[in-house]
Amino acid sequence: MRLNFKDLIIFENDDYILINKPPHVASLDERQADNSLSILRMAKEYSDDAQLAHRLDKETSGVLAIAKNPASYRHLSMQFEHREVAKRYHAVVNGAHDFEMISVYLPIAQKRDGTQVTIDRQKGKEAETIFNTIKAYRNHTLVECMPITGRMHQIRIHLVCLKAPIVCDPTYDGDMIYLSDLKRKFNLKKETEELPLIKRVALHARSLTFKLMNDEVVTIEAPYPKDFDVLVKQLDKFS
């Protein structure tokens, strides 16, 4: 897959580049894949001193902030450290839910293999996420997720605690979503296998609010990528 980094940019000034990260692209170089495409690698080709101020999971799409110089990197890193950056994600979850500023405050620990996390009240690190229902459908919900802390898989595991796993997230028991689940009189052609409406964890980093170097507060919003947009439109149409 060859991406044009310039096409991903949704905001740029002398200090920062904000992109709409596509799904299935790693934020950082992956150890096992020498020639893998990563956002960091593309960013450094575009701007020599580029550094990622945070990261998104490989499957997660959405807004990602990149600093263009050491001073701007420090400036934004400190905002993340002091929890002054407002992050908003959108997720499609299993089940119909009515969340209104629901806070999940449960500590998270990585499992030994490092690929999953679990709630661990003894050894876990502090973690909090706030959830709001954007739109409830018949058997699914579009949810706004506001992580206060930034732990690995935080949104995904906290939604499990609310019995609302993200669709197409088998790691955390999220069921696949098919058109036949939504469309009442759905007919699949004989001898064809139905494919899920989205082939990744249905999570999108919608917006990021932070201070620029001159202390101006900006909110940068990332439009839905095609797969997430199609999913929400199908839910709107048939649910």
One Martini backbone bead per residue (centre of mass of N, CA, C, O) as a GRO file, in nm:
protein
  239
    1MET     BB    1   0.093   0.038   0.026
    2ARG     BB    2   0.051   0.371  -0.111
    3LEU     BB    3   0.098   0.671   0.049
    4ASN     BB    4   0.007   1.013   0.075
    5PHE     BB    5   0.082   1.221   0.319
    6LYS     BB    6  -0.056   1.486   0.223
    7ASP     BB    7  -0.350   1.355   0.215
    8LEU     BB    8  -0.367   1.335   0.547
    9ILE     BB    9  -0.377   1.634   0.593
   10ILE     BB   10  -0.568   1.871   0.824
   11PHE     BB   11  -0.308   2.015   0.961
   12GLU     BB   12  -0.078   2.311   0.935
   13ASN     BB   13   0.231   2.433   1.064
   14ASP     BB   14   0.542   2.508   1.196
   15ASP     BB   15   0.487   2.269   1.436
   16TYR     BB   16   0.233   2.110   1.304
   17ILE     BB   17   0.085   1.786   1.229
   18LEU     BB   18  -0.236   1.678   1.114
   19ILE     BB   19  -0.389   1.363   1.080
   20ASN     BB   20  -0.570   1.107   0.896
   21LYS     BB   21  -0.557   0.803   0.994
   22PRO     BB   22  -0.545   0.512   0.863
   23PRO     BB   23  -0.624   0.210   0.856
   24HIS     BB   24  -0.367  -0.038   0.892
   25VAL     BB   25  -0.158   0.175   1.020
   26ALA     BB   26   0.122   0.231   1.176
   27SER     BB   27   0.270   0.456   1.379
   28LEU     BB   28   0.506   0.261   1.415
   29ASP     BB   29   0.750   0.067   1.385
   30GLU     BB   30   0.777  -0.271   1.327
   31ARG     BB   31   0.975  -0.522   1.427
   32GLN     BB   32   0.886  -0.760   1.215
   33ALA     BB   33   0.874  -0.512   0.991
   34ASP     BB   34   1.100  -0.354   0.797
   35ASN     BB   35   0.891  -0.249   0.543
   36SER     BB   36   0.690  -0.102   0.693
   37LEU     BB   37   0.438   0.111   0.714
   38SER     BB   38   0.467   0.435   0.870
   39ILE     BB   39   0.399   0.733   1.001
   40LEU     BB   40   0.680   0.816   1.095
   41ARG     BB   41   0.827   0.765   0.829
   42MET     BB   42   0.659   0.964   0.657
   43ALA     BB   43   0.706   1.218   0.832
   44LYS     BB   44   1.023   1.227   0.795
   45GLU     BB   45   1.009   1.269   0.487
   46TYR     BB   46   0.852   1.546   0.519
   47SER     BB   47   0.989   1.594   0.825
   48ASP     BB   48   1.281   1.550   0.979
   49ASP     BB   49   1.176   1.616   1.304
   50ALA     BB   50   0.960   1.420   1.335
   51GLN     BB   51   0.708   1.361   1.600
   52LEU     BB   52   0.516   1.171   1.795
   53ALA     BB   53   0.284   1.264   2.050
   54HIS     BB   54   0.131   1.000   1.976
   55ARG     BB   55  -0.097   0.712   1.948
   56LEU     BB   56  -0.234   0.457   1.736
   57ASP     BB   57  -0.377   0.201   1.656
   58LYS     BB   58  -0.366   0.034   1.370
   59GLU     BB   59  -0.693   0.014   1.331
   60THR     BB   60  -0.707   0.304   1.400
   61SER     BB   61  -0.856   0.595   1.325
   62GLY     BB   62  -0.742   0.936   1.281
   63VAL     BB   63  -0.628   1.172   1.485
   64LEU     BB   64  -0.279   1.288   1.449
   65ALA     BB   65   0.003   1.412   1.621
   66ILE     BB   66   0.277   1.617   1.488
   67ALA     BB   67   0.599   1.715   1.541
   68LYS     BB   68   0.854   1.944   1.390
   69ASN     BB   69   0.987   1.999   1.681
   70PRO     BB   70   1.116   1.989   1.996
   71ALA     BB   71   0.939   2.216   2.123
   72SER     BB   72   0.658   2.110   2.027
   73TYR     BB   73   0.683   1.836   2.157
   74ARG     BB   74   0.701   1.930   2.450
   75HIS     BB   75   0.441   2.097   2.458
   76LEU     BB   76   0.247   1.849   2.400
   77SER     BB   77   0.350   1.642   2.606
   78MET     BB   78   0.266   1.809   2.856
   79GLN     BB   79  -0.037   1.805   2.795
   80PHE     BB   80  -0.067   1.501   2.817
   81GLU     BB   81   0.052   1.468   3.105
   82HIS     BB   82  -0.174   1.692   3.222
   83ARG     BB   83  -0.453   1.648   3.082
   84GLU     BB   84  -0.507   1.891   2.834
   85VAL     BB   85  -0.612   1.687   2.630
   86ALA     BB   86  -0.881   1.647   2.406
   87LYS     BB   87  -1.038   1.331   2.348
   88ARG     BB   88  -1.227   1.201   2.062
   89TYR     BB   89  -1.431   0.919   2.010
   90HIS     BB   90  -1.563   0.676   1.782
   91ALA     BB   91  -1.810   0.408   1.833
   92VAL     BB   92  -1.920   0.082   1.751
   93VAL     BB   93  -2.161  -0.106   1.932
   94ASN     BB   94  -2.295  -0.346   2.109
   95GLY     BB   95  -2.593  -0.258   2.147
   96ALA     BB   96  -2.835  -0.075   2.331
   97HIS     BB   97  -2.746   0.257   2.452
   98ASP     BB   98  -2.759   0.495   2.746
   99PHE     BB   99  -2.523   0.739   2.748
  100GLU     BB  100  -2.447   0.988   3.020
  101MET     BB  101  -2.167   1.060   3.139
  102ILE     BB  102  -2.008   0.790   3.163
  103SER     BB  103  -1.791   0.663   3.411
  104VAL     BB  104  -1.481   0.484   3.380
  105TYR     BB  105  -1.295   0.371   3.683
  106LEU     BB  106  -1.042   0.151   3.577
  107PRO     BB  107  -0.781  -0.047   3.609
  108ILE     BB  108  -0.489  -0.123   3.401
  109ALA     BB  109  -0.346  -0.429   3.261
  110GLN     BB  110  -0.111  -0.609   3.117
  111LYS     BB  111  -0.056  -0.878   2.969
  112ARG     BB  112   0.205  -1.086   2.919
  113ASP     BB  113   0.191  -1.065   2.593
  114GLY     BB  114   0.096  -0.745   2.528
  115THR     BB  115  -0.196  -0.761   2.351
  116GLN     BB  116  -0.349  -0.726   2.626
  117VAL     BB  117  -0.606  -0.633   2.856
  118THR     BB  118  -0.697  -0.567   3.206
  119ILE     BB  119  -0.866  -0.567   3.494
  120ASP     BB  120  -0.668  -0.427   3.783
  121ARG     BB  121  -0.698  -0.335   4.115
  122GLN     BB  122  -0.396  -0.385   4.212
  123LYS     BB  123  -0.186  -0.342   3.934
  124GLY     BB  124  -0.315  -0.121   3.797
  125LYS     BB  125  -0.367   0.155   3.603
  126GLU     BB  126  -0.494   0.441   3.583
  127ALA     BB  127  -0.843   0.477   3.450
  128GLU     BB  128  -1.040   0.699   3.225
  129THR     BB  129  -1.382   0.708   3.088
  130ILE     BB  130  -1.612   0.881   2.877
  131PHE     BB  131  -1.968   0.833   2.793
  132ASN     BB  132  -2.169   0.880   2.485
  133THR     BB  133  -2.459   0.892   2.318
  134ILE     BB  134  -2.537   0.954   1.985
  135LYS     BB  135  -2.669   0.667   1.869
  136ALA     BB  136  -2.944   0.453   1.877
  137TYR     BB  137  -3.017   0.135   1.785
  138ARG     BB  138  -3.137  -0.168   1.785
  139ASN     BB  139  -2.819  -0.332   1.824
  140HIS     BB  140  -2.673  -0.046   1.829
  141THR     BB  141  -2.397   0.202   1.897
  142LEU     BB  142  -2.308   0.539   1.891
  143VAL     BB  143  -2.001   0.643   2.048
  144GLU     BB  144  -1.864   0.861   2.279
  145CYS     BB  145  -1.509   0.891   2.362
  146MET     BB  146  -1.333   1.007   2.674
  147PRO     BB  147  -1.015   1.002   2.745
  148ILE     BB  148  -0.820   1.087   3.022
  149THR     BB  149  -0.645   0.865   2.970
  150GLY     BB  150  -0.358   0.657   2.797
  151ARG     BB  151  -0.424   0.355   2.761
  152MET     BB  152  -0.411   0.055   2.652
  153HIS     BB  153  -0.722  -0.027   2.535
  154GLN     BB  154  -0.920   0.145   2.708
  155ILE     BB  155  -1.188   0.171   2.553
  156ARG     BB  156  -1.236  -0.131   2.501
  157ILE     BB  157  -1.245  -0.231   2.805
  158HIS     BB  158  -1.457  -0.025   2.915
  159LEU     BB  159  -1.689  -0.124   2.731
  160VAL     BB  160  -1.702  -0.408   2.846
  161CYS     BB  161  -1.796  -0.305   3.132
  162LEU     BB  162  -2.076  -0.202   2.969
  163LYS     BB  163  -2.164  -0.417   2.760
  164ALA     BB  164  -1.995  -0.262   2.488
  165PRO     BB  165  -1.855  -0.385   2.253
  166ILE     BB  166  -1.678  -0.357   1.982
  167VAL     BB  167  -1.709  -0.397   1.674
  168CYS     BB  168  -1.483  -0.609   1.545
  169ASP     BB  169  -1.361  -0.723   1.853
  170PRO     BB  170  -1.243  -1.023   1.940
  171THR     BB  171  -1.052  -0.961   2.182
  172TYR     BB  172  -1.339  -0.820   2.327
  173ASP     BB  173  -1.615  -0.960   2.222
  174GLY     BB  174  -1.677  -0.842   1.939
  175ASP     BB  175  -1.902  -0.842   1.704
  176MET     BB  176  -1.995  -0.880   1.409
  177ILE     BB  177  -2.114  -0.688   1.116
  178TYR     BB  178  -2.409  -0.723   0.920
  179LEU     BB  179  -2.647  -0.662   0.690
  180SER     BB  180  -2.838  -0.894   0.797
  181ASP     BB  181  -2.875  -0.749   1.080
  182LEU     BB  182  -3.037  -0.492   0.947
  183LYS     BB  183  -3.175  -0.630   0.707
  184ARG     BB  184  -3.465  -0.794   0.689
  185LYS     BB  185  -3.454  -0.863   0.353
  186PHE     BB  186  -3.191  -1.050   0.321
  187ASN     BB  187  -3.015  -1.159   0.020
  188LEU     BB  188  -2.801  -1.414  -0.049
  189LYS     BB  189  -2.616  -1.540  -0.261
  190LYS     BB  190  -2.540  -1.822  -0.371
  191GLU     BB  191  -2.230  -1.924  -0.268
  192THR     BB  192  -2.195  -1.676  -0.068
  193GLU     BB  193  -2.005  -1.480   0.145
  194GLU     BB  194  -2.051  -1.287   0.409
  195LEU     BB  195  -1.944  -0.969   0.485
  196PRO     BB  196  -1.841  -0.744   0.679
  197LEU     BB  197  -1.881  -0.398   0.710
  198ILE     BB  198  -1.624  -0.433   0.896
  199LYS     BB  199  -1.251  -0.515   0.925
  200ARG     BB  200  -1.250  -0.366   1.214
  201VAL     BB  201  -1.219  -0.178   1.462
  202ALA     BB  202  -1.484   0.054   1.552
  203LEU     BB  203  -1.249   0.309   1.561
  204HIS     BB  204  -1.244   0.679   1.598
  205ALA     BB  205  -1.051   0.966   1.589
  206ARG     BB  206  -1.215   1.264   1.586
  207SER     BB  207  -1.065   1.454   1.819
  208LEU     BB  208  -0.843   1.744   1.897
  209THR     BB  209  -0.752   1.934   2.195
  210PHE     BB  210  -0.518   2.216   2.190
  211LYS     BB  211  -0.213   2.390   2.228
  212LEU     BB  212  -0.037   2.604   2.089
  213MET     BB  213   0.251   2.789   2.108
  214ASN     BB  214   0.048   3.060   2.149
  215ASP     BB  215  -0.212   2.930   2.317
  216GLU     BB  216  -0.396   2.836   2.110
  217VAL     BB  217  -0.705   2.685   2.078
  218VAL     BB  218  -0.758   2.366   1.919
  219THR     BB  219  -0.981   2.185   1.691
  220ILE     BB  220  -0.934   1.867   1.542
  221GLU     BB  221  -1.107   1.710   1.273
  222ALA     BB  222  -1.193   1.374   1.165
  223PRO     BB  223  -1.305   1.218   0.923
  224TYR     BB  224  -1.446   0.958   0.808
  225PRO     BB  225  -1.379   0.680   0.683
  226LYS     BB  226  -1.518   0.475   0.462
  227ASP     BB  227  -1.590   0.229   0.649
  228PHE     BB  228  -1.728   0.395   0.880
  229ASP     BB  229  -1.930   0.550   0.706
  230VAL     BB  230  -2.083   0.305   0.596
  231LEU     BB  231  -2.174   0.190   0.864
  232VAL     BB  232  -2.342   0.436   0.961
  233LYS     BB  233  -2.528   0.450   0.709
  234GLN     BB  234  -2.653   0.166   0.747
  235LEU     BB  235  -2.771   0.219   1.023
  236ASP     BB  236  -2.949   0.459   0.938
  237LYS     BB  237  -3.113   0.302   0.718
  238PHE     BB  238  -3.188   0.007   0.890
  239SER     BB  239  -3.219   0.107   1.222
   0.00000   0.00000   0.00000
